[in-house]
Amino acid sequence: MPEVVTDAAVKRALELIHRQYADELTIEQLARCAGLSRTVLAQRFDSALGQSPMRYCVDWRLRMAAQMLEQGRHTASEVAYAVGFGSEAAFNRAFRRRYGEPPARWGRQRAADTLRELPRQQVQHCGAKDGTQLAWSRVGHGFPLVKTANWLNHLEFDWQSPVWRHWLLELTRHNTLIRYDERGNGLSDWDVHDLSFEAMVDDFEAVVDASGVQQFDLLGLSQGASVAIAYSLRHPGRVRRMVLLGGYSQGWAVRCRGEELARREAMVTLTRTGWGSDMSAFRQIFANLYIPGGSSEQIAWWTELQRISTSPANAERLQRALSMIDVEDMLARVTVPTLVAHATRDHVVPFPCGERLAARIPGSRFVSLDSENHVLLKSEPAWSEFLSVMREFLGAAAPSH
């Protein structure tokens, strides 16, 4: 299936299928959504995707089923009904025709294969200043690279995700990677009173102390860049080099005005009702902001990450907390060698935010990346470029062993 469909009518039909794949959609419903007759939709669908709309509906349901089975958290029976089959027997027949094996056996084999390919991760917990339990992990070998938490993450789910897996595999290739789930998110405590930026910096400090590393390189993505900046001022001697991607010094509630501020406020309001829905148009919109260049599979994984990573209430609170970040006055005091990179068409954190970070951090290096994705995807040239530049930057002062 092509990763990019340019036919607007076909895209509307696809969005309905992806959003309501567990429903018994009809060709009439798809045609109405696309604004075409059934015959014309079938012709244009076949031209764009090489199959009929109804065949695609079945294939997509089976792809969603395969993803759920691969995660290893659901039985074949649970998956059958979750993706809209009326009986487990019908699901078993359809799945076997598509994948050549019964779903239960296929899922066990894929889960086992995936685990064999991945580095071993042991999730540990440490206590924050206020007693909040933080989940963190250490994977790989080499000079420590500590990654600040960014929204959205999940220590276990990310290893299976086509959005994050390539990040983790590459970051552990030459380094010991230490990362964690932020409070209110992932495997860390969800029931927390304090979601302030100060608490987030304290959490990072607690994870670093628990890991026992004395000096390390620091990677901050999105709001994690602000946490990295604040920590580097608290402990400049512990951070050897710092890499910031898609970061900002001021959250949107601080920097935005007018229509942009109103749009951001509307997204937070929608979060209250949209985040928890199993088939939420809101979550699809949210995913398209973060990875607009993502394939259908990547979008599906991102929407699932939203569902499992935090509650609707925490999602709203986290957005509010991140919107109020302001480390602008800290930038001129950063002494750690810093690389700043930013996607030129980032829809979540505008490109000028990255330019401003680089302009205000003394001696920093700035790299613009030709991408529209807030999270760089494996297939895009910007990912390879960022990886190369980051490795060059961190390797320039590699410690002797």
N, C-alpha and C positions, 0 to 999 in steps of 0.2 A: 504494500500500500504506500503511495507517495506520502512523504512527510508534510508536504504543503499542498493545500487545495485552494485554488484561486477563484473558483466559481462561487460567487456569494450565495446563490440559492442552494447549491450542494452543501456549502458550509453550514447554512442554517439547519438543513436536515441532519447533518452530522452532529451538530451541537445537541439537537433533540435526542438523537440516539445515544450519545455519550452521557447525557444527563439522566435519561430515563430508560437505560438499557434493561432494567428488570421489569419494565412494563410490556404488555402485549401491544406494541405499536403496529399500526396498519399503514399500508401504502397511502391511504387517504389522508391520515394524520400527517405523514411526512410531506405529502404534496402540498397540503394547506400551509404547513410551516414554511416550506420553500417558496410558496407563491407560484407554483407551477401546476400544470396538469400531471396526472399520474404517468402518462406516456412520456412527456417531455422530461420529467424528473428522472425516470428510469434511463432514458437515453443519456442525459447529462451526467448522471451518477456513474453509469458504465464507462463513459468517456473519461471521467476524472479518476475513477477507482478500479475500473476493470471488473466490476461485479454489480449485481442488482442491489437496490436498497434493502430488500428483505434478507438477502443472503448476507449482506454486511451486518445487519442487525444480529443475526445468529452468530456470526463470527466474532463480533465484538463482545457479546455476552460470554462466549467461550474464552475469549482473551482475558476478560475480567475474572472469570472463574479460575483460569490458570494462574493469574497473579495471586489470588487468594490462597490457592492450594500451595503455591511455591513458598508463601510466607510461613506455612506450617502451623497456623493458629486456628484453622477451621477444619471440620470434618467434611467429607464429600457431600454428605446429606445437608449440612448447613450451607455449603456453597451453592448447591443445587437450587435451594429456595431463595437464597440471597440474590442470585442473578436471574430469577424469574421463571425457572422451570416448574411445571406443575407437579412433577414427580421425580424422585431420585432415579428411577429406571430410565425415564426419558433423557435425563441429564447424562447418565452413564453411557447411553447409546450415542448421543450426539458428541460427547467428549471423546469417546473411543474412535469414532469416525474421523474426528479432527486431529487427534494427537496419537492415535494408534495404541493406546493403553487405557485401562480403566482409570478414572480420576484419582482414586485413593493411592494406587500403586505409582502413578505418574508423579503425584505430589510428594510422596515419600522419597522417591528417587531424586527429584529435582532439589528438594531441601537438603538431602545428603550431599549431592554434588556441589551445591552452593557453599555449604559449610566447609567442604574439603578445600575449596579454592581460596577461602578467606583467611587472613591472619587471625590468630586466636585473640579474642578480646575477653578480658575479665572486667565486668562492671563492679566497681567498688563504691562505697558511700562515705561521705565525710560530713561533719556538721558545720553549718555556717554560724556566724556570731549569735544569731537569734535562735539557734537550734534547728533550723530548716535542714533537712537531709538532702544532700546534693549527690546525684549519681555522676561518676566520672570513670574514665577508662584510660589505660595505657596500652598501646599497641606498637610493635615494630622495634627496630634497633637503630642506634645512631644518636647524633646530637639531639637533645630534646627540642621539639617544636610543640609549643602549647597554643591551642586554638581557643579563643574566647567563644562563648556561646553566642549563637545568633538564632533568630527566629525565622524559620522553624527548624528544629533539630529533634532527633530521637536516637539515642546511642545505639540501639539495636536495629531499628527499622531502616536507618540510613544505609546500613551495609547492603541491604537488598535493593535499595532504590536506584533506578537509572538516573535520578537527579543528583544524588550524592555519592554513589558508590565509587565513581572514578576519582572523586576528590580524595576519598579515604585511601584508596589503593595507591595513589601517587604520593600522598603526604606521608605514607608509611614506608615508601620505597627506600628512602635513605635516612629516615629519622625515626626517633621514638616519638610518636604522636600522643599527646595528652589532650583530652577534650572532655566536655561535661555537658549535661543538660541544665539549662537555667532553671531557677526556682519557678514553680508554677507551670512547668513544661516537661515533656518527655518522661524520663524515669525518675526525675527529682520530685520532691514534694509538691503537690498541686494546691494543697490547702495551706496557703500562706497569707499572712496579713500584709507584709511589706513587699511591694513590687517596685520600689524606688530604684533609681539609677545608682545611688550610693550602696544599696544592698547588693546590686549586681556586681559592683566593683569588689565589695567585701567577699562575695561568693567566689569570684575568680581568685582572690587572694587565698581563700580557704582551700581551694582545689590545688593551687600551686604548692602550698605548704604541705598538704596531705601527700602530694606526689613525691616530695623530698628532693626535687631538682633544685640546684643552686643557681645555675645560669641556663638560659634557654633563648631560643628565637620565639617571637610572638607573632601569631597570625590573627588578625581581626577582620571579620567580614560584617558588612552592614552595621548595625548598632554595636557589634563587637569591636569595631574600630574605636569607638568612643571609650569603651571599657579598657581597651588596650592602652590608649593614650593616658587615661587617668591612672592606671596601674603603673605605667612606666615612670610617672612622676613620683609615685609613692616609693618605688623600688628601682631606680635607674640602674643600679649596679647589677641587677639580676637579669635584665633584658639585654641580650647581645645585639640583636637586630629586630626590626619590626616591619611587618608587611600589612598594609591596610588596603582592602578591596571593597568598593561599593560603600564606603563609609561617609560619615558626616559629622560635623561638629555641633550642629543644632538640629533638634527634631523638628518635624513639620509644624507643630503648634507654635514654635518659636520663630521659625524662618518664613512661614507662608502667610500670605495675605489674600483677601478678596475671594475670588472664585476657587482658587486652589485650596484655600483653607476650608471653604464650604464643602468641597468635594471630599476632602480627607475626613471631615467631621461626619459626612454622610456614610462613608465606609465604616466608620466605627459604630454608628447607629445600626447599620445593617448587620453588623457582627452579632448583635444580641440575639437575633432570631435566625440568621442564616447559618451560623457556624455549626450548630448541632444537627442540622438536617442531614439525613442520609443521602438525599439527592438534591443538593442545594445549588441553585443557579449562582448564589453568592459565592460559594466556594470555587466554582468554575471561574467566575470573574476574578477572584483573588489570585487564583493560579495563573491566569493569563497576564496579570500584572507582573508577577515575579519571573515567569518563564514564557513570555509570548512566543518565543521561537521553539518551544518544546513540541515534541511529537505527541500524538494522542496518548500513547503509553506513558510518557513522562508527566503529562497533565493529570492523568488518572492517578498516578502514584503521588503527585503533589497534593491532590485533593484528599487522598487517603491519609497522607501525613498530617494534614490539617485536622482531620477527624480524631486521630489517635494521639496527637501531640499535646493537646490541652483542651480544657472545657470552654464552652462559649463565654462564660463569665470571665475566665482568665484571659481569653483572647482579647476581649474588650479592654480589660485592665492593662494588659501588656501593651496594647496599642497606645493607650493613654500615657503610660509611663514612658515609652520610647519617644513619644511625640514631644515630651518636655525636656529631653536631653539637651544640655548646653555645656560643652567643654571648650567653647571658643577662646576663653581667656587662658586656657592651659596650653594652647598650641605653641605659642612663642617660647615656652619653657621646656619643650621636649628636647632632650639631648641625645636620645638613642638614634642611631642611623636608621632612616625610615624610607621605605618604598611605598608609594601611593599609586594605586591603579584603579581605573574606573571605566565602566562601559559607557560609550558615547551616547547611547539611546536608552539608558536605564530608566524604566518607568516608575520605579519605587523610590530611588534616590537620584535626583537629577544630576547630570554630569558636572554642572558648576560646583556642586558640593564637594566632589573629589578635587577639582581644581583649587578650591579654597583651602582644603586641608593641606595640599602640597605647597601652596603659596605661603601659608602661615607657619608651617613646621620648618625650622631652620635646617638648611642643607638637604632637604628631602628630595627624592627623585620621583618624577611623575610619569606614568605610562597610561596613555589612552588606549582603550580596547574597542575594536569595531564590533559591538554587540548590542542587542536590545534586551538581553537577559540580566536580571539582577543576580541570579545564580548561573555561573557559566556552565554550559552543557558540553559533554564530551565531544560531540560531533562538530562543534564550531571552531574555526581557526583561533578565535580569541582565547579559548581555553589553552591551546598549545602555546600560544604566545605568552600568556600569563605564567604558565608553568615554567617556561624557559627563562623568562625574566626573573621570576622569583628564585629559581635555583641558582642563577648566576649571581644574584644579589646576596643570597644567604651563603653561597659557596665562596664568595670573595674574601670572607674572613673566617673560613672554616677552621675550627680548632684542630690542632695536631693531636694524633692518637698514639 
